[in-house]
């Protein structure tokens, strides 16, 4: 693998693997190992193909764009706005989830109430978003690679403390993990960046997307199962908390410090990107852009939205589902009005696209039914 391809793979892996991984063990434990693994594998394969679809789209298009730009080009103004709303829902959902999760983790590490710790975290992180420390955003990729190494270390530690009897948990709800797992896979916004990194090596785009999509799949599968093998029915919403209780002091430090920094950096980068989007794309002044970027997660938190897993699930189902559907529609239209011949084409795209759209619609429908309290 040449250097540009390796860098492109690292970009995709770095964007995908983040704080969302911490919610996977809980939903795997709740649904059961078999159904949890099925979700991780099937959703991972579906995301692999949507990433390949996105890769073909960017290679059919001249110039550099972001997801909203491609949506506008191939789906019109309505497509642009729907994509933007889906991305905003995912971003706000992530910031709310990280505010909730940080409070829970800090209560374990330093004590105090989770509400107070969440507020302290929110204020400190928001100050950094307001100041606009560009280095935090630019270092996110490298931090994500470090986090990946730490996750692998945690998996190895888990395996040495595993008990096969802990795997016999779950209520058999195959739909329960959908939103959380899909949230953890979100990363299609990395595909346009991969196009820029590969430059004149676009023939390697397909390989980079496949490798970069399969690495999270295997990591999530191993992490989810290994955590449940240690904590069983006691698996916590934020996985590192339960691991610390089950394994001991050094896991309290390693697991929770990993969780604290992964959530903090993700919150800051997402907040910073939202602030810039409002300022540059919507021509809103800097101070108001900052308030728009950070206020909604705070309002939702203060209104009582304090369930880490439910927040990830809602954000993943709606944001990831809508974005995935739009990508399929964009691919179909790009094959009619694309500006150049791509370096690769995804076979069976019509059939695969229909199956992926059906899966995402089913996941969204389940989430709506769950919110309405019919499940």
N, C-alpha and C positions, 0 to 999 in steps of 0.2 A: 504494500500500500504506500503510495507516494505521499509526500508531506501535505499538499493541498487537500487530498482526500481524507487523510487522518485529521486535519484541522476541521474539515466539514463534518466528519463523524462526531468529533468532540463538541462542536457547536450544537448539534442536534441533541446529543446525550446530555450536555450541560443545561440546555433549556428545558428538557423533559424531566429529568430526575431532580426533584427538589423536595420541598416540605410536604408535598402531597403523598409521598411514600409512607408517611407516618400514620395515615388513616387506613391503609390497606389491611394490615393484620386484623383490625377490629372487625371489618366487614367480612373478612375471610372466616374468622371465628364465629361470627353470627350466622352466616349462611351455611357453613360447613366447608371443610377442606376441599372436597370434590367440586362443589359449586363455586367456591371462591377461585379455585385454580382454573375452572372453565371460563369464568369471567375474565381473569387476567389474560388468558391465552386468546380467547375469541376477540375481546376488545383490542388487545395488542395487535392481532393480525389485521383487524379492521382499520386501526389507526395506521398500521404499516402501509396499507393500500391507499388510504386517504393522503398520506405523506407522499407516496409515489404519484398519485393524481396531482398533488400540488406541485411536485417536481416537474411533471410533464407540462403543467400550465405555465410555470415560470420560464420553461425552455421554449415554449411556443410564443412567448411575448418579448418584444424588444424593450429595452430599458429596464430600470429598477423600480419596483413598486413594493408596497406592503400588502397585506391581505385585503384591506379595504380598497386599495387601488385596483387589484386584480378583480375584486367583486364588482366594482363599478364598470370596469372594462367589459366584462363578460355577462354581467347580470343587470347593468344599469344602475341608476341612482338608488332605486329601492334595494338592490343587492348590497350596495355600499353601506347604506344605513343599517340594514339588518345585520351585516357582518360587524359593523361598529358597535351596535347594541349588544350583540353576542359577546364580543371581546370585552366590553365594559362590564357586563354582568359577571363574566369570569374573573375579571380583575378585582371588582369590588367584593365578590364572594371570597376570593383568595385573601384579600386584606382583612376581611371580617374574621375568617377562619384563623388566620395567623394571630390576630389580636386575642381571640379566645384561647388558642393553644398556648400562646406565650404566658398568659396568666396562669394557666394550669401547671405548666412546667416550672415557672419561677416559684410557684408556691411550694413545689417539691424541693427545689434546689436551695432557695433562700428563706422559705417560710412566708407567712403573711397570707392575706386573702387573695384569691385568684382575681377578684374584681379590681382590687387596688393594683395588683401587679399588671393586669391587662392595661389599665389606664396609664400607669407609669411607662410601660413599653410603648403604648400608642403615642404618648406625648414625645418621648425621645426619638422614636422613629420618624414621626411627622416633622420634627425640627430638622432632621437630616434631609427629609424630602424637600422641605422649604429652602434650606441652604443650597441644596442641589450639588451634593458631592459627586461629581461625575465619575470619580475613581471607583465608587461603589458599583455603579452600573457597568463600567468597563471591566471590572474584576469578577463579575458574576459568573462568567464561564469558568474561570480558573477555580473559583470557590466551589462551583458545582462539581468539578472533577475531584477536588479534595473531598467533598461530601460523598462522592461515589466510592472513593477508597475507604472512607470511614464506614460506609454501609457494608462493604465487603468484609471489613474487619468484624463488624457487629454480627454479620451472618455466621462467620467462622466461630465466634464466641458462642452464639446461640446453639450451634450444632453440638458443642461440647456439653451443653446443659439441657439438651432436648430430652423429652420423655414422650415416647410414641403414644402413650395413653391420652396425652393432652390433645391429640389430633381428633379425637372422637367427640367433637363439639359441633354445635350449629343446629338451626331449625329447618334447614332444607329450603330456604327462600333463595331461589336462583337469581331473582331480580335485585335483591338488596344491595349487592356490591357495585352495581352498574355505575352510578353517579360518581362514587368515590374513586373507583378504578379509572374511569374515563378522565376525571379531573387530573389524576396523576400522570396521564399520558399526554395531556395538552402540550403542544409544542410546534404546531404547524407554522407558527410565525418565524421559526428558524429556517424554513426552506428557502425563502428569498435571500436570507443572509448566506446560506450555503452556496447559492448561485454566484454571489459576488466573490466568495472565497475561492471557488474553483476556477473562476475567470475563464481561461482558455482550455480548461480540463473538464468541460461539461459532460464529456462522455463517461466520466466517473461518478456523475450525480446519482445514478440509479444504485450503484454499489454503496455509496456513502449513505443514502437514505435507508437502504435495507439493513446495513450493519448498525447504523445509528438508531433504528427503530427496534431491532431485535435485542440490543443490549438492555434497554429498560425492561423489556418483557421478561427476560431471564432473571434480572435483578429483582423485579417485583415479585416474581414467583418464588424465588428462594427466600427473600426477605419475609414475605407474608407467611409462608409455611414455617420457616424457622422460628419466627416470633411466637406463633401459635403453639408450636411444639414446646416452647418454654413456658408460656403463660396460660395456655389453654382457655378455659372459661373466664379467667381473670384478665384476658387481653383488654387493654384500655384503649379509649378513643385515640389518644396520642400514644403511639406504641412504646415510646421510650420510657414513659412513666411506669408502665407495668413491667417492662424489662428490668428497670432499676430495682423495683420491689422484689422481683423474683431472683435475680442474679446477685445483687449486692452493690456495695458502695462504688466500685470502679465502673459498673454499668450505669449507676445513677449519674456519675460524672460524664462518662463518654457519651452515653446515649442522649442525655438531656442537654449537654453542651452542644452536641451536634444539632439537636432539634432547635435550641434557642437561636443559634447562628443561621441555620438554614431558613427558618421562618423570618428572622429579622432582615436578612439580606433580600429575601424574596419580597417582603413587604416594601422595603425601601425602593427596590428597583421598579416594582409595579407602580407604586405611588409616583415615582419620578417620571416614568413613562406616561402615566395618565396626565400629570401636570403639563408635560411638554405637548402632549396631544391637544389638550384644551387650549394651550397658549399658541402653538404654531398652526394647528389645523383648523381651529375654530376662532382664532384671532381674539381670544379672551385675555385680559390683562393678567400679569403674572400672579398677583395676590389672589384674585378670584379663581384662577386656574388651580392654585394650591388648595383653596377651600373646597372646590369641587372634587378634587382628587381624594381628599382625606375625610371629608365631612360625612358622606353617606355611610361608610363602615362604622364610624363612631355613633351616628344616630341609630343605626340598626342594633349595635351592641347595647346602647343605653335603653333601647326599647325592649330588650330582653332576649335578643337572638344570641344565645350563648352555647349552642350545641355545635361542637367542632365537626363531628361527622355529618350531621344534617346539612351544615353549611357547605361542606365539600361536595356532598351529594347533589344538592340543588344547583350549585355553580357548575359542576361537571356535566350533569344531565342537560341543562338548558344551553350553557355556553358551548360545551364540546359537541353536543348533538346538533345544534343549529349550524355551527361552523363546519362540521363534517358534511352535513347535507348541502350546504352552499358550495363546498369544494367539489362535490360530485357534479352539481349543476354547472359549475364553472368549467370543469373539464369537458363536459359534453358540448358546451357552447364554444369553448376554445378550439375544439376540433373542426368547427365550422368557420370560425373567423380569426384563428390564430395568425400571427404575423411571420412565423418562420417554422421550418421543420425541426422538431425536437430531436435531441440526441437519443431518446428512448421513448417508447410508447408502451403503455400498460395494456396487456391483452385482456380480453373478456371484460372490458371496462363497463359495458352496458349492464351485464348481468351482475357483476360485482357491485356496481353503483346502486342498483335497485336493492340488493341485499343489505348494503350498508345503510341506505336511507331508511329501509324498513326497521333495521335494528335500532337506529337512533330515534326514530319515531316511537318505537315501542318503549325505549328507555325514558323518553320524555313523558309519554302517556303514564307510565308507572309512577314517575315522580309526581305528576299532577294528582293522580289518584291518592298517593301517599300523603301529599300535602293536605288534601281535602279530608283526610281521615278515614277513607274507605278501606284501608289496609290495617 
